[in-house]
Amino acid sequence: MAKELLIGQTLNECRAVLIENGEILDFLLERLPPKKVDVPIVGNIYKGRVLRVLPGMQSAFVDIGYEKAAFLYVDDAYIPTLEEQREMAEKAKKINEEDELSRLGKVIPDEFSTLSDVVNMKLRPLTATIETFLKEGDEIIVQVAKEPISTKGPRVTRHITLAGRHVVFMPFIEHTGVSRRIESEAERDRLKEILETIRPEGTGIIARTVAEAQSYKVLKLDFNLLVKIWKDLEVKAVKSKAPSNLHQDMSFVQRVLRDITDEDVSSIVADDKENYNEIEKFVARYLPNMKGKVVYYNEDTPLYEKYNLEMEIERGLSNRVFLRSGGSLNIEQTEALVSIDVNTGKFVGRKTLEETILMTNLEAVKEISYQLRLRNCGGIIIIDFIDMEKEEHRQQVYQSLLEALKKDRSKTNVLPISGLGLVEMTRKRTRDTLTRLMTEACGYCEGTGRVKSTLTVCYEVVRELIKNINKSSAQKVYVYAHPEVTARLCGEDLDMIEAIEENFGRSILIRSENNFHVEQYEIFPQEN
């Protein structure tokens, strides 16, 4: 099906959306930081200085010039020798074959899944602990593998990868791979033969998904450009002092064109003249098949509004998503995991209860895969489907989920539906979620999503009031609280204040403060 890439600019914010039949396949957003602030994005390469080595965690913290130190895990820090790599490659092949036979779940790979065949934590020599090859003060070249998320700093690796349009170059890892998203075995074999002739000994190369059907010349030119970038980077590393930025990945617009634009994209629409010109230059050099498909949008109706995308983005920020049938999804994102609960809601079905449940779950599958992409949910994801009694229905929902996730560019690992109706899955995440990018914790509830009820606050006020009365001889006591709380305190259903005045012989004066938080109150005894 034809896809469209829409790139919208609003001052320092740039948004890119890849859509197909009105459905968002990818949503990327970048907001330029204040001037002179270097925010590490995935792909940036730095010369860093090791700040601390933690043997107990088998990791290190590296200063790359960012406000938060970068995290480097031992498997990302260890670069094996060429002999070790070749031995690893043989072991990895056997392990992968064994894993395929014993794996309980289904892995839907991304472009770089083939690299994990070689760089595998199971295959690192046991003697290669982080303190044996890294110490504080060492200057090392690292690449950002995961951007800063929430309170965490960036995660970095020493396994450098330089991504081009069609291939990926790895200067330290000897490996020839083809994106697992290319399914044709004949095409995979053809690409491997070409890559073997291109790749120098001791280095690695991966054919990206868009390399399918490309010629030797195209792949060779792409590879040569990446090798030149690496050689220039090595020269810069010798001259630079740590911490320093050795290589800045492409601009946001260029990364979008490089990573999510394929032959199915029928048009690229931009509403900013500078972005339009940048796209035209990139297309002329790297995407000749896209010539004539770049459109400058200058109509009065905003670009995203015309395609009804603003409403879709708002849905991606809501905890509850409604299904067309009347069912709904409750999506809760926490620091540890994402939980998704499927409900029938208003959907009552037409036939049996089991058919109603099946139809709701199947509809939920499509929306769940869509929301995961839109929100960029990552890590552990738990989906609570409505319980299904029939095993064939469970299998039908599970297979539908696997099929829907094939549209996702991120690697996912999905386990079968458990007896409790739960699906456990993981999704690779390299950048922050949509909710963290576009929202912040509520200043009212401080991110808990809950506040104390007015009745609870009323009893708190009464307890504090009695404590103050017992400590003071004041005949008048002023209570300042939120209007809803004061109304409840003085309401006929409770008669709290009147009861206290009678029991203690004091005068209680209640005052409403519109600016107070519902949980906030103040008590002032007035001394004689």
N, C-alpha and C positions, 0 to 999 in steps of 0.2 A: 504494500500500500504506500502511496505517496506521503512523504513527510514534509513538514515546513519547519524552518528554524527562524525564530523570531527573536531579535536582539533589541531590547529597549534600554534607553539611557535616560536617567533622571539625575541631573547634576553629577555627583560623584558616585552614583549607584548605577551599576549595569546588570541587567537581568537577561538571561538567555533561556529560551524555552523551545524544546523540540516537541512538536505535536504531530499526532497522526489521528485523523478523523475526530479532531476536537479533544483528544485525550493527550495529556501531558506524558511524554516518555522520559524527559529529562528536564529538570529545572535547576539552573545554576545562577548564583548571585554573588556579586563582588561589590564591596563598598571600599573605596579608596581610603586608606588610613591618613592621619595627619601627615603633613610634609616631614621628610627626614626620618620617618618611622618605618623600619624594615620589618614587615610582617612575613614570617616564613611560610611560603605556600609549598604544596607538594611539588617536588621536582627541583626546587632550589638547592644549590650545592654550596657548602660553606667550608672554610678552613676553621676548625674549632679547636678549643683547648679543653682538655679533660680536667674538670673541676674536682670530681670525686669518683673513686672506684669503690663499689659496694659488693664485696665478695658474697655477703649473705643473701643479696638479691640477684647476684650475677648480672650486674648492670652498672652503668656509669652515667654521670651527668656531664654534659658537654656545653661549654659556653660558645654560642654561635653569634653573639651580639644581640640577642633578643632579651627582653626583660625577664623571661623565664628560661632556666636552663633546659636544654634538650635532653631527652631520655634515650639512652642507647643500650639495648639489650644484648647479651653475650652472643646470641646467634646472628644478630645484625652487625656485631663488631668483629667477629672472627672471619678472616679471609683465608681460606685454605690454600695450600700450595697446589700447583698444577697436578702433581701426582695424587694428592688427596682428592682433588676434584674428580679426577677420572675414576678413582676407586669409588667415590661417592655416587657417581653417575650410575655405575653398575648396581650398587646396593639399592639406590633409589628406584631403579627400574623393577627390581624384585619386590621391594616393599610396596610399591604402587600396585603391582599385580596382585599381591596378597591382600592389600587394602580393598581392592575392587571386589574381591570375593567375599570379604568379611564385613564390608561396610553395611551398616544398618540403614543409613540415610542416603539421600541422593545429593551429589554436589553439582551445582550448576556453575561452571567455571567463568572466570573473567579472562581478559586477554593475557594476563601475566601468571595464570595458574601453572603454566608449563615451567616457569622459573622455579617454583617451589619443589619441583622434582629433584633439583640439584641442591638448592639451599634449604636444607631440612634439618631441624633441630635434633632429630634422632641420629643423624649421621655425623654430627660434630664430634671429634675425638673427645673422650671423657677427660683427658689430661688438659685439654684446651679451656681451662677456666679463665675468666676475664682478667684476673690479677696476674696471670702468667704472660700476657701479651699487651697489657695496657696499664699505664700508671698515671698518677696525677701529674699534670703539666705537659703531657704529650700533646703534640699538635697533629691532628688527623683531619682528613677530608671526609665529610659526611654529607648525606643528602636527606632532605626532609621526606619522610615516608607518610607521616600523618600530621596534619596541621594542629595547632593548639585548639583544644576542645575544652570548654568550660573552664575549670581552674587548672587544667593540666597544660604543661608546656608541649612543644612539638616532639614527635618521636622521629628519630633519625636512624640511618643505616649507613654502613660503609660499602654496601653492595650497590655501587653506582649504576644507574640505568639512565641513558639518554634517549628520550623518545622522539622519533621523527614521525612523519606522516604515515609511512608504510612499515618501518622496522624500528626496533629498539636495540641500541648498542650497549653491551656490558663490558667495560674494560678489564674487570677483575675476575669474571666468572666464565669459564669455557663451557659454552652450551649453545646448541642449535635447537631452536624451538619454533613451533607454529601455533598461533592462537587456537585454543581448543574450540573456539566458536566457528572455525572453518571445519565443516563436517565431512566434506568430500575427501575420502582417503587418497584418491588419485591427485587431487589438488594439493593436499598436504605433502605427499611424496614429491611432487614437482617443486614446491616451494623449498623443501628441505634440501633438495639437490642444488638449487640456486644458492641458497644461504651458505651451504658448505663451501662453495667456490668463492664466495665473497668474504667469509669470515677468516681473519688471520688466526694462526694458532695461538691458543692461550686466551682468546677473547670470546665473547658471546654475542649472539644475534637472535632476535625473535621477530617473526613476521606477524604484524598486527592483522586484525580481521579485515581491514580495508586492503590488505596486500593481495587478497584473492584475485586471481586472473591477471595480476600485474607482471610486466616483463622483467627480465634480468636487468635491463638498463635503468628502469625506474627504481628498482630496489637498490642497485649499486650506487646510483646518484644520492639517494637518501642516506645510505650507509656512510658514504664518503663525507658528507656534510657533518654527520654526527662525530666521525673520527676527528675531523678538523676542529670541531668545537672542543672535544676532549683534549687535544694537544694544546690548544690555546689556553685551556683551563689549567693544565699542568704547569705551563710557563708562569701563569699568573699566581699559582699556588706557591711557587718557589720565591717569588718577589714579595708576596703579601705576608702580613703579620696576623696571627690569630687574635681575636675572631674577625673574619672578613667574609664577605659574600663573593664567591668565585664565579657563580653562574646563576643568573636570574632566568627562570623559565619564561616562556613566551607571555605576552600580554593576555589578559582574560579573553578577549575576543579571539585571538589567535589560538589559544588553547581549546576554546569551544569548537572552532573550525577543525582543528587537528584531531580532537578526540571523539566528537559525537556526530560529525558530518560524514555520511556515507553515500553510496550511489542511489539510495532510495529518496534522498532529499530532493524535492522538486523545486524549492525556492528558498532563498535566504532573504529575510526582510529586516531592515534596520531603520530606525527612526531618528538616527543621529548621523549628520554628514561625515564627521570624522570617522565614526565606526564604519560607515558605508565605504569610504575611501580605503580604509585599512582592509576591509573584507575583499574589495576589488583587487588590491595588490596581492593578498594571500592567495586568492583564487587563481590569479594569472600565473603564479609561480608553482603552486602545489596542487590545485584542483582544476585542471583545464576542462574537465567534463562539466564544471559548474558555471562556465562562462555564459553570460546572458541570463543567468538565473538569480542574480543579485538585484534586489529591489529596494529603492529608497522610498520610505513611507513618510509622507508629509501632509496627511489629511488632518482635519480638525479633531476627529474622534481619536483619542489615544490608542496606540497600537494594541495594547493588551486588553483594553476595553472592547475593541472591535471584535476580538476573538473570544470574548467572555472569559479571559484568563484570570482577571482579578478575583472573580468569585471562586474559581478553582483554588487559587492560592489561599483565600480565606478559609476554604474547607480544609486545607492542609494544616491550618493552625488550630482547628477546633478539636476538642476531645471527643465529640460525638459526630459521626458521619452517618447520614441517613441513606439507605438503599432505595432504589426506585420502587421496590415491591412494598415498602413500608417498614422493613427491618432496619436495623442499625448496627453500627460498630462503635464500641467504646475503646478509644485508643489512649493509653496512659504511658507516658515516657518518663522513666526515672534514670538515675545515674547508672544503675546496674543493668536494666533491661527494659524492653518495650512489651507491654501486655495488650493484647487485642481481644475483646470479648464480643462475640456475635450474638445478637438478639433478634427474635422474630418481630418484635414491636407490633405494629398494626397489621402485619401480614398474617392472614388466617388461612390462606390456601383455598383449594377447591375440592380436593379429594381427601386423602388420609393424612393423619398427623405426620407420619414418616415422610410422605411426599412433600409436605409443607416444610419440614426441617431440611430435607435434601435441597429443595429449591432455594431456600434462604442461604444455606451454606455455599452452594455453587455461585450464587450471586455475590456473596461476601468474598469469595476467593478472588474474583476479578478486582473488586474494590480494594482489597487488602494489598495485592501486588502493586496496584496503582498508587495507593497511599504511601507504601514503603519507598517507592521511587521518588514521589513528590516531596516527602518529608525527609528523605535521606536517612531513614532509621538504620541504625547499625548495632553491632554487638549481638547479644542474645535477644531473641524475639519469641514470645509465647503467644500462640493463637488458641483461644478457647472456642472451638466450634460447638454448635448445639449438638448434644449427644445423639448419635445415630445407632440404632440397634443392628441394622444389617451391615455385614462386612463389605458387601459389594458397594454400598453407598459410601462407606469410608474410603474405599479404594478410589472410587470415582472422584470424590472431593480432593483426595491427595494428588491424584494424577492431574486434575485440573489446576491445582496450585502449582505443581511443577511446570506445567505448560505455560501458565501465566507469568511465572518468574523468568522465563527465557527472554522476555523483553528487557530484563534488568541488566545493565552493564556491570553491576557489582557481583562479585562472587557470593553465592549463597549455598548453605548446606542445610538440607531439610530432612528431618526424621519423620517416619510414618506417624499417622494419628494413633495416639495411645488409647488405652481402654477408657480413659477419662474424657476422651474427646479433645485432647490437647495436641498441638503440633509444636515441637521445639525446633527452632531453626536459628542460624546465624547469618548475618549479612555483613560483608566487608565494608568498613567505613573509613574514609581518609580525610573527611572534612566534617564540620559541625552540622547538626541537624537544622532543618528549616525553622523549627520553633526557637532554638537557641539563637539563630541568626536574626530573627525578626521580632522576638519577644523578650521580655525580661520578667523577673519575679515580681509578683504583685506587691506593691508597697503596703497594701492593706493587710493581706493575710501572710505576707513574707514568704510567699511561694508554697505554702502548705496546701492551698486550695480550700481551706476550711477556716471558719472563725467561730468563736464561742457564741452560743445562742444568747439572746437577751435574758432569758430566765436564768441561765448559768451565771451571767454577769451580775444579775440582781442579787443572787445569793452570796456572791463574792463581796458585793458592796455591803450587804447586811452584816456579814461576818466581820469585815473590816470596821464597819461603823460601831458595832458592839465593842470591839477591841479598843477603839479610840475613846468611847464613852467611859469604859472601865478605867482607863488611864488618866482621864481628864475630869476636872470638876466643872468644865464649861457648860453653861445652860443652853447655849445655842451651838449647833453643829451644821456646817454647810456641806452639801454634797453636790459636786459638779460631775455630770456624766452625759453620755450621748442621749439625744432626745428619745430614742426608742427605749433606752434603759430607764430613763426618768419616768416615762409614761407608764411603763410596766410596774415600777416601784410604787407609783401612786394609784395604780389601777385598782378597781374594786375587787378584781379576782384574787389579789394577793393581800392588800391592806398591810403591807410590810411596815411602812413608815409609821402609820398610825399605831400599830402594835408596839413598836419600839418606844414611841413617845409615851405611851401609857405605862409600859413596864419600867422605864428608866426615869420618867419625869423630866425629860429633856425636850427641847424644841428642835426639830429637824427641818432644815430649809433646803429644798431641792432646786437646783438650777440646771437648765439644759445648755449644753455647749455643742453647737452644730459642727465645730471643727474637730471634735474629739473622735477618735477611733471607737468603734462599738465596744471594745474591750477596755477602753481607758476611762478612768474615773479618779477624782481627787476629793479628799475629805479634810475639812479645816474646822477644828473646834474654835469657837470664839470665846476667849477667856474674858471674865468679868473685869 
